[in-house]
Amino acid sequence: MAVGVGAGFHANSFPDYYLIDRSGVLRWADIANSDVEKAKKKQ
């Protein structure tokens, strides 16, 4: 990961998940591993 990129997205662990819709809008940021499937279903 490039220096500073993680801080810009408030990433506090790796891997971090970000859900971006088809229009390119960030919908969910820094999702916990256990919440990825729940976040996908809410879209």
SVG drawing of the C-alpha trace seen along z (x, -y; Angstrom):
<svg xmlns="http://www.w3.org/2000/svg" viewBox="-30 -11 35 24">
<polyline fill="none" stroke="black" stroke-width="0.4" points="0.0,0.0 1.3,-3.4 2.4,-5.6 -0.5,-7.8 -3.2,-5.9 -4.3,-4.0 -4.5,-7.1 -6.5,-8.9 -9.2,-6.2 -8.9,-5.8 -7.7,-2.2 -6.7,-0.7 -6.0,2.8 -5.2,5.0 -7.0,6.2 -9.6,3.4 -12.7,3.6 -14.3,0.8 -17.5,1.2 -17.8,-1.1 -21.0,-1.1 -21.0,-0.9 -21.2,-4.7 -17.9,-4.9 -19.5,-6.1 -17.9,-4.8 -20.7,-3.2 -18.9,-1.5 -15.4,-2.1 -13.2,-0.1 -15.7,2.8 -14.8,5.5 -14.2,8.9 -17.3,10.3 -19.5,7.5 -18.6,7.6 -21.5,9.9 -24.0,7.9 -22.8,4.7 -23.1,6.2 -26.7,7.3 -27.7,3.8 -26.8,2.4"/>
</svg>
